[in-house]
Amino acid sequence: MEGEISIQKATHSAFKHLGLSDTAKSQSQGSLYDSSSSNNSPKIGFLEADMSDSVFDYPLRKQCSTSILQSSGHSLGVSASHPNLIVKDDLQILHRTPTPPFSPSPPPSITTTTAGQDITDNGAEDKFLTLDPLDLANFRKWIVGFCIVNFDLEIGQALDYAYPPMDLTITEQKNICFTAFPDSNVFEVGDQIFNIRVRASTSKFAASGPTTDAGFLYGYVFFRQKKDPTIRRGYFQKSLVLLSQHPFVGLFSRVVSILGPAFFDAGQPMLEAACMNIAQWKSPCEGKVIDLPFLGRLLQVELPTSFKPQLLETTPFDMNKLQPDVQVGRVKFNKLDQSLMDLKIMASLPVGGLYHHFRDILKELWLLWELMLLAEPIVVIAPDPGVCSEAVISLVDIINPIPYCGDYRPYFTIQDSDFKSFVTKNKPLSSLVLGVTNPFFNTAVQHWPNIVRVGKQQLRKPDGTLILSHMQHMHSGKSKPGLGNKSNVLFNFVQGVTSKRKSVISRDRELVKMLTEASVRGYPPDWVLNNILKRHFVELTEKFLVPLNRYFSTLVPVSKSASGETLRLRPFQTDQFMKFLKEQGPQLPFKSTFKTRTSTTDPTKELYSQFLKCGNFATWLQQRTLRAEAEMNRKRML
């Protein structure tokens, strides 16, 4: 087929390019920008197009000029602001239904580069690699595709292209673009890795949570900002976004950490080689360990099983060789780096984790467990998208094995299409967790019942150097925070939890003491402490479920029907369960007293009553019923 090349050719081309860029350096620090800046004035830091009050009716895609750039004397590939994105054959990969939504296609490839040219904006006569339909189908068992998002001086964040081409509505493009860039005014230079969750109701791949039609895709972002005097604004700002139907944050965060630096150094060949690698992966299978070769590394990945937490105690990996808190980045391809070349990954675990991000507010975790258990609305405010997104993921996982019922956005911005429905002056929606970094949210959500501030901020100058502590006092005024004001939460950031709920569960003081001493001692490593803390809350959740599971077992018929009729589960009755609970007694470590504003009440009855009214109970009952019916059907077939 015309336009196709072999895996070996793509990989050879990719590593040839990578070998030419060994001197390039990728920094580990993230990049943040001022959402209040204007697109018309070149300033240091980010210049964000504020689209929260206006809706554009055209796709967020860079458009070719109708005059100069299309003249015969100019090459579209040389302009980083206006690459030629029109490739006629891109839509011929697979048969599509008539009049599909806008599908941004990749620009043609390039063989040489010139000074000041962005290597990721390739432009020449050759096309991108066309995936065979079978390879594309296998590729999309893991990943929907990659999006390249650039900062355009005229319209702000813009989708350069998607590869392989995919159907995205204008709203979906906007949500991807606006969550692909950091959304705060702390200036940093370097790389940032974080994850997002975007509404994608029109995508046939969109799936999430306990249902298969939840309508969300997971995104894993590698963002780069660096100084570039050839750009009018003085800074290069671009993101590589991996979109997937799977919440494999541990796997895909590392995938973009490997691909990101290579793509920004070598351009198109690395993206093609990565896609061809992924197209050859074995199909994902729950609970299995799969070897996934990727750009010269071997990723040994343990995939999660639904409704079962991934713990070190249950992983088949050798504990002595496990390094789950390593964020890969670029390493040289030699024998000395073999430990990092062969990575052992637990797919559902973030690189940071619960202990890593909440170590300074450990005592608040038991309250946060209650809030997540009862599906209370929570906003997580953090200094940067990396901390923010991993903190949200850790909170959603804290009630595992209960599947979280609600909508959660690991990283949420003011330009999201759901912003005006989520952030209002009214009572917030239940079953909602938002992770934010923009200082505007400090006042916009101050009426929310539960606000979490987590992460330590390190202020930096535009060149990446740290701002001295005494300089921070210059920004400590008491004027009202807002989109255009730098006197905000990020300059007066104190970690902690503000909640209207009074906790009823007693925290494990011995565990807190042990974790605190380990932090001071510097041993064991964070990933071991993460697992200890995660296992504690898994056990706490299982204790909470004991009376529910015992009562549910009484609803399951114990014998076959004599007449051959299909037996059915008896309905779950709240009043009967509460009587059963009183007889069974509590399994949880409740505080000795629990007082409301008016009277003393039974904490056990109160907590379970609240749980039975929230969405998490519905999702638990749904999956518990499905498992019971499947077991009944299995026995019927014997």
C-alpha positions in Angstrom: 0.0 0.0 0.0 1.3 3.4 -0.9 2.5 5.4 2.0 3.2 2.4 4.2 6.6 1.5 5.6 7.9 -1.3 7.7 8.3 -1.3 11.5 12.1 -1.7 11.0 12.2 1.3 8.7 10.2 3.5 11.1 12.3 2.4 14.1 15.6 2.8 12.3 14.6 6.3 11.2 13.5 7.2 14.7 16.7 6.2 16.4 18.8 7.8 13.8 17.1 11.1 14.6 17.4 10.4 18.3 21.1 9.8 18.0 21.6 13.2 16.5 20.1 14.9 19.6 22.1 13.4 22.5 23.1 16.8 23.7 19.6 18.1 24.2 18.5 18.1 27.8 15.0 17.5 29.2 14.2 19.1 32.6 12.0 17.4 35.2 10.2 20.6 36.4 6.8 21.5 35.0 5.7 24.6 33.2 2.9 26.9 34.4 1.4 30.1 32.9 -0.6 33.1 33.7 -4.2 32.6 32.6 -4.8 36.3 32.8 -2.3 37.2 30.1 -3.4 38.7 26.9 -2.7 37.1 23.5 -1.8 40.5 22.0 1.1 41.4 24.2 4.3 39.3 24.4 5.0 38.6 28.1 7.2 36.3 30.0 5.4 33.1 30.9 2.1 31.8 29.4 -0.3 33.7 27.3 -3.7 32.0 27.6 -6.7 32.7 25.4 -9.6 33.1 27.9 -12.5 31.5 26.2 -14.7 30.9 29.2 -17.0 33.8 28.3 -17.2 33.2 24.5 -17.7 30.2 22.4 -15.8 29.8 19.1 -17.8 28.1 16.4 -14.7 26.9 14.5 -12.3 24.1 15.2 -9.2 24.9 17.3 -6.9 24.0 14.5 -4.2 26.1 12.9 -5.4 27.5 9.6 -3.2 28.2 6.6 -3.0 31.7 5.4 -4.8 32.6 2.2 -2.0 34.7 0.7 1.6 34.8 1.6 2.1 31.3 3.0 0.4 29.7 0.0 2.5 31.5 -2.6 5.0 29.5 -4.6 7.9 31.3 -3.0 7.2 30.2 0.6 7.4 26.7 2.1 4.6 25.9 4.6 6.9 23.6 6.5 9.3 26.4 7.5 6.6 28.3 9.5 6.0 27.0 13.0 2.8 29.1 13.3 1.2 27.9 10.1 2.1 24.4 9.1 0.3 22.8 6.2 -2.1 20.3 7.8 -4.0 19.3 4.7 -3.2 15.7 3.7 -5.7 14.3 1.2 -5.1 10.6 1.9 -5.3 10.6 5.7 -9.0 9.8 5.7 -8.5 6.8 3.5 -7.1 4.7 6.4 -10.4 3.1 7.3 -13.9 3.2 5.9 -15.8 5.9 7.7 -19.5 6.9 7.8 -20.6 9.8 5.6 -19.9 13.3 6.8 -17.8 12.5 9.9 -16.9 15.2 12.5 -13.7 17.2 11.9 -10.7 14.9 12.0 -7.4 16.8 12.3 -4.7 15.1 10.2 -1.0 15.2 10.6 1.3 17.4 8.5 3.6 15.8 6.0 7.1 14.7 7.1 10.4 16.5 6.6 13.9 15.4 5.9 15.9 18.5 6.8 15.5 21.2 9.4 16.4 24.9 9.5 17.3 27.2 12.3 14.3 28.3 14.3 12.1 25.6 13.0 10.0 23.4 15.3 11.0 19.9 14.5 7.5 18.6 15.5 5.9 20.8 12.8 7.1 18.7 9.9 6.3 19.9 6.4 7.4 18.4 3.0 6.1 16.2 0.3 6.1 12.9 2.2 3.2 11.8 4.3 2.9 10.4 7.8 3.1 6.6 8.1 -0.3 5.1 7.2 -1.2 2.3 9.6 -2.6 -0.9 8.2 -6.3 -1.4 9.2 -5.4 -4.4 11.3 -2.5 -2.6 13.0 -4.8 0.4 13.7 -7.4 -1.9 15.2 -4.8 -3.5 17.5 -3.3 0.0 18.3 -6.7 1.2 19.5 -7.2 -1.7 21.9 -4.7 0.3 24.0 -4.7 3.9 22.7 -7.1 6.0 20.7 -4.3 8.3 19.4 -1.9 11.1 20.0 -2.8 14.9 19.9 -0.2 17.6 19.3 -1.3 20.9 20.9 0.5 24.1 20.3 0.1 27.7 21.5 -1.0 29.9 18.7 -0.5 33.7 19.2 -3.9 34.5 17.6 -6.3 31.9 19.3 -4.3 30.4 22.2 -4.1 26.7 22.5 -4.6 25.0 19.2 -4.7 21.4 18.0 -2.0 21.0 15.4 -2.9 17.5 14.4 -3.9 14.1 15.7 -2.2 10.8 14.8 -3.6 8.4 13.8 -6.5 10.7 12.6 -9.5 10.4 14.9 -13.0 11.8 15.0 -13.2 14.7 17.5 -16.0 17.2 17.9 -15.1 20.9 18.3 -16.0 20.7 22.0 -13.8 17.7 22.5 -10.9 19.5 20.7 -11.3 22.5 23.0 -11.4 20.4 26.1 -8.2 18.5 25.1 -6.4 21.7 24.1 -7.3 23.7 27.2 -6.4 20.9 29.6 -3.1 20.1 27.8 -1.5 23.3 29.1 -0.8 24.3 32.7 -3.3 26.8 34.0 -1.7 28.9 36.7 0.6 31.9 36.9 3.7 30.4 38.5 6.4 30.5 35.8 8.6 27.6 35.2 10.8 26.3 32.3 11.0 22.6 31.5 8.8 19.6 31.2 5.6 18.6 33.0 3.8 15.3 33.0 0.2 15.1 34.2 -3.1 13.3 33.4 -6.5 14.5 32.4 -10.0 13.1 31.9 -12.1 14.6 29.1 -15.7 14.2 28.1 -15.9 12.5 24.8 -19.4 11.3 24.4 -19.2 10.9 20.6 -16.2 8.6 20.7 -16.9 4.9 20.3 -13.8 4.3 22.4 -15.0 6.4 25.4 -15.4 4.3 28.5 -14.8 4.8 32.1 -15.7 3.7 35.6 -18.2 0.9 36.4 -20.2 1.5 33.1 -19.1 1.0 29.5 -20.9 4.1 28.2 -19.7 6.7 30.7 -18.4 8.9 27.8 -14.9 9.9 28.9 -11.4 9.4 27.6 -8.2 9.5 29.7 -5.4 11.8 28.6 -1.7 11.6 29.5 0.1 14.9 28.8 3.8 15.7 28.2 4.1 19.5 28.2 7.3 21.3 27.3 8.2 25.0 27.7 11.6 26.4 26.9 13.1 29.7 25.8 13.2 30.2 22.0 14.3 33.6 20.7 13.0 32.7 17.2 9.5 32.8 18.5 7.9 36.2 18.9 6.7 35.4 22.5 10.2 34.2 23.3 9.0 30.7 24.5 8.3 27.4 22.8 5.2 25.8 24.4 3.7 22.6 23.1 2.1 19.4 24.5 2.0 15.8 23.4 -1.3 14.2 24.6 -1.9 10.4 24.6 -5.6 9.6 24.6 -6.8 6.2 25.8 -10.0 4.5 27.0 -8.0 2.9 29.8 -7.2 4.5 33.2 -3.7 3.1 33.2 -2.0 6.1 34.7 1.1 4.2 35.8 1.7 2.8 32.3 0.8 5.7 30.1 2.5 8.3 32.3 5.7 6.5 31.7 4.9 6.0 28.0 4.7 9.8 27.5 7.7 10.3 29.7 9.7 8.2 27.2 8.1 9.4 24.0 7.8 13.1 24.9 11.6 14.1 25.0 12.3 11.9 22.0 9.4 13.4 20.0 10.4 17.0 20.7 14.0 16.2 19.8 13.5 14.0 16.7 10.0 14.9 15.6 7.7 12.7 13.4 9.8 9.5 13.2 9.6 8.9 16.9 5.8 9.3 16.9 5.5 6.9 14.0 7.9 4.3 15.7 5.9 4.6 18.9 2.6 3.9 17.2 4.1 0.9 15.3 5.4 -0.5 18.6 2.0 -0.1 20.3 0.3 -1.7 17.2 2.3 -4.9 17.9 1.4 -5.1 21.6 -0.6 -8.1 22.8 -4.2 -7.3 23.6 -4.8 -6.1 27.1 -6.1 -8.7 29.5 -7.2 -8.1 33.1 -4.8 -9.3 35.8 -2.1 -10.4 33.4 1.6 -9.4 33.2 2.4 -8.4 29.6 5.8 -7.5 28.0 5.4 -4.3 26.0 8.4 -3.3 23.9 8.5 0.5 23.5 11.2 2.6 21.8 14.1 0.4 22.9 12.8 -0.4 26.4 10.8 -3.4 27.7 7.9 -2.4 29.8 6.7 -5.3 32.0 3.2 -4.3 32.9 0.8 -5.9 35.4 -2.7 -4.9 34.3 -5.3 -4.4 37.0 -8.4 -6.5 37.7 -11.7 -4.7 38.0 -12.6 -3.8 41.6 -9.4 -5.2 42.9 -6.6 -2.9 44.1 -3.0 -3.4 42.9 -0.7 -3.9 45.9 2.9 -5.0 46.3 1.7 -8.0 48.3 -0.2 -9.4 45.2 2.1 -8.4 42.4 4.2 -11.1 40.7 7.2 -8.7 40.3 10.4 -9.2 42.2 10.2 -6.6 45.1 14.0 -6.1 45.0 13.9 -4.9 41.4 10.7 -2.9 41.6 11.0 0.9 41.2 7.4 2.1 40.8 8.2 5.7 41.7 10.6 6.2 38.8 9.4 8.6 36.2 11.5 7.6 33.1 12.4 10.5 30.9 15.3 10.0 28.5 18.2 7.7 29.3 21.0 6.8 27.1 20.8 3.4 25.3 23.6 1.4 26.9 24.1 -1.5 29.2 24.5 0.6 32.3 20.9 1.8 32.0 19.4 -1.7 31.8 17.6 -1.3 35.1 15.7 1.6 33.6 15.4 0.1 30.2 13.4 -2.9 31.6 10.6 -1.3 33.7 8.2 -3.1 35.9 5.0 -1.2 36.1 1.7 -1.7 38.0 -0.6 -0.1 35.4 -3.2 1.6 37.7 -0.8 3.1 40.2 0.4 6.7 39.7 4.1 7.4 39.9 3.6 9.6 43.0 0.8 8.1 45.1 -1.1 8.7 48.3 1.7 9.0 50.7 3.9 11.0 48.3 1.4 13.8 47.9 -0.4 13.7 51.3 2.6 13.1 53.6 2.3 16.6 55.1 -1.4 16.2 55.9 -1.5 12.5 56.8 -4.0 13.0 59.7 -6.6 14.4 57.2 -6.7 11.2 55.1 -9.3 9.5 57.3 -11.6 12.4 56.8 -10.9 12.3 53.0 -11.7 8.6 53.0 -15.1 9.4 54.5 -15.7 12.2 52.0 -14.9 9.9 49.0 -16.9 7.1 50.5 -20.0 9.3 50.7 -19.3 10.9 47.2 -19.1 14.4 48.6 -18.1 17.2 46.3 -14.3 18.0 46.6 -12.0 20.4 45.0 -8.3 19.8 45.1 -6.1 22.8 44.7 -2.4 22.3 44.0 0.6 24.3 42.7 1.0 22.3 39.4 -1.0 19.9 37.2 1.3 16.9 38.1 0.6 17.1 41.8 -3.0 18.0 41.2 -3.8 15.2 38.9 -2.1 12.5 40.9 -3.7 13.7 44.1 -7.1 13.3 42.5 -6.3 9.9 41.2 -5.1 8.8 44.6 -8.3 10.0 46.3 -10.5 8.2 43.8 -8.5 5.0 44.5 -8.7 5.5 48.3 -12.1 3.7 48.6 -11.0 0.8 46.4 -12.6 -1.9 46.1 -15.7 0.3 46.0 -16.0 1.7 42.5 -16.3 5.5 42.6 -19.6 6.5 41.2 -19.0 10.1 40.3 -17.3 12.4 37.8 -13.8 13.3 38.5 -11.4 15.5 36.6 -7.7 15.1 37.6 -7.0 18.4 36.0 -9.7 21.0 35.3 -9.4 24.5 33.8 -11.6 27.5 33.5 -12.0 26.9 29.7 -13.5 23.5 30.1 -17.0 23.1 28.5 -18.4 22.0 31.9 -16.9 25.0 33.8 -20.1 27.0 33.9 -22.2 24.0 35.1 -19.7 22.9 37.7 -18.5 26.2 39.1 -21.5 28.3 40.1 -22.6 30.3 43.2 -25.1 27.5 44.0 -24.5 24.3 46.0 -22.0 22.1 44.1 -23.0 18.9 42.5 -22.5 15.7 44.6 -20.2 13.0 43.4 -17.7 15.4 41.8 -14.0 15.8 42.4 -12.1 18.6 40.6 -8.3 19.1 40.5 -7.4 22.7 39.8 -4.3 25.0 39.8 -5.7 28.4 38.6 -5.8 30.9 41.5 -9.3 32.0 40.3 -10.7 28.9 41.9 -9.6 30.1 45.4 -12.6 32.4 45.4 -14.8 30.7 42.9 -15.2 27.5 45.0 -14.8 29.0 48.5 -18.4 28.1 49.2 -17.8 24.4 48.5 -18.0 22.2 51.6 -14.7 20.4 51.0 -11.5 22.0 49.8 -8.2 20.2 49.8 -4.9 22.0 49.3 -1.9 19.7 48.7 1.6 20.0 47.3 4.5 22.3 47.9 5.1 25.2 45.7 8.5 26.2 44.4 8.3 29.6 42.7 10.6 30.0 39.8 11.8 32.8 37.5 11.2 32.4 33.7 14.7 30.9 33.3 13.8 28.1 35.7 15.8 29.3 38.8 14.1 29.4 42.2 12.7 32.6 43.6 14.2 33.3 47.0 11.8 33.1 50.0 12.0 36.8 50.8 10.8 37.6 47.3 7.6 35.7 48.0 6.5 38.4 50.6 6.4 40.9 47.8 3.3 39.0 46.5 1.6 38.5 49.8 -1.0 41.3 49.6 -4.6 40.9 50.7 -6.4 42.1 47.6 -9.0 39.8 46.2 -7.6 36.9 44.1 -8.8 36.7 40.5 -7.8 35.9 37.0 -5.7 39.0 36.6 -4.2 39.2 40.1 -1.0 37.5 41.2 -1.9 37.9 44.9 -3.6 34.5 45.1 -3.6 31.1 46.7 -0.5 29.9 45.0 1.6 32.6 46.7 -0.1 32.0 50.0 -0.4 28.2 49.8 -0.9 26.3 53.0 -1.6 22.5 52.7 -4.7 21.2 54.5 -8.3 20.2 54.3 -11.3 22.5 54.9 -14.5 20.6 55.4 -17.9 21.1 56.9 -18.1 17.4 57.8 -17.0 16.2 61.2 -15.1 12.9 60.9 -16.4 9.9 62.7 -13.6 7.4 61.9 -10.7 7.3 64.3 -7.3 7.6 62.5 -4.6 5.0 63.1 -2.2 6.8 65.3 0.4 4.1 65.2 0.4 4.2 61.4 0.7 8.0 61.4 3.6 7.8 63.8 5.4 5.1 61.8 5.0 7.0 58.5 6.2 10.3 60.1 9.3 8.6 61.5 10.0 6.9 58.2 9.8 10.3 56.5 12.3 11.8 58.9 14.6 8.8 58.6 14.4 8.7 54.8 13.7 5.0 54.7 11.8 3.0 53.5 11.4 4.7 50.1 8.2 6.5 49.2 6.8 3.7 47.1 6.9 1.2 50.0 5.2 3.8 52.3 2.6 4.4 49.5 1.8 0.8 49.5 1.5 0.6 53.4 -0.9 3.5 53.4 -2.9 2.2 50.4 -3.2 -1.2 52.0 -4.5 0.3 55.2 -7.3 2.1 53.4 -8.1 -1.0 51.3 -8.5 -2.9 54.6 -10.6 -0.1 56.1 -12.9 -0.2 53.1 -13.2 -4.0 53.3 -14.1 -3.7 57.0 -16.8 -1.2 56.0 -18.2 -3.6 53.5 -18.3 -6.6 55.8 -22.0 -6.1 57.0 -23.1 -5.1 53.5 -21.6 -8.3 52.0 -23.0 -10.4 54.8 -26.5 -9.0 54.3 -26.2 -9.3 50.5 -25.4 -13.0 50.9 -28.8 -13.5 52.5 -30.4 -12.3 49.4 -28.9 -15.0 47.2 -31.0 -18.2 46.8 -29.1 -21.1 48.2 -30.7 -24.0 46.1 -32.1 -24.7 42.7 -35.8 -24.3 42.0 -37.6 -27.7 42.0 -39.8 -26.6 39.1 -36.8 -25.5 37.0 -37.7 -21.8 37.2 -35.0 -19.2 37.2 -34.1 -18.1 40.7 -33.7 -14.4 41.3 -32.0 -12.3 43.9 -34.2 -10.8 46.6 -34.2 -7.0 46.6 -32.0 -5.0 49.0 -34.2 -3.4 51.6 -32.7 -0.6 53.6 -34.7 -1.1 56.8 -33.9 -4.8 56.9 -30.2 -4.0 56.4 -30.2 -1.4 59.3 -31.6 -4.1 61.6 -29.0 -6.5 60.4 -26.3 -3.9 61.0 -27.4 -3.3 64.6 -27.2 -7.1 65.3 -23.8 -7.5 63.6 -22.2 -4.5 65.4 -19.5 -2.2 63.9 -16.4 -3.4 62.2 -14.8 0.1 61.9 -12.7 2.0 64.4 -15.3 4.8 65.2 -14.4 7.6 67.4 -15.6 7.2 71.0 -18.2 10.0 70.7 -19.8 11.6 67.7 -21.8 14.8 68.3 -23.9 16.7 65.8 -24.9 20.3 66.4 -28.1 19.3 68.1 -27.6 15.9 69.6 -25.5 12.8 70.0 -26.2 10.1 67.4 -25.0 6.6 66.6 -22.0 7.0 64.3 -22.4 3.5 62.8 -26.0 4.1 61.8 -25.3 7.6 60.6 -22.4 6.6 58.3 -24.2 3.6 56.7 -27.4 5.6 56.3 -25.5 8.3 54.4 -23.7 5.7 52.3 -27.0 4.0 51.3 -28.2 7.4 49.9 -25.1 8.1 47.8 -24.1 7.0 44.3 -21.3 4.8 45.6 -23.8 2.4 47.1 -25.5 2.1 43.8 -22.3 1.3 41.9 -21.3 -1.2 44.6 -24.7 -2.9 44.5 -24.7 -3.0 40.8 -21.3 -4.8 40.5 -22.1 -7.0 43.5 -25.4 -8.0 41.8 -23.7 -8.8 38.5 -21.1 -11.0 40.2 -23.8 -12.9 42.1 -26.0 -13.4 39.0 -23.0 -14.6 37.1 -22.2 -17.2 39.8 -25.9 -18.3 39.8 -25.8 -18.8 36.1 -22.6 -20.8 36.4 -24.1 -23.1 39.0 -27.3 -23.5 36.9 -25.2 -24.8 33.9 -23.6 -27.5 36.1 
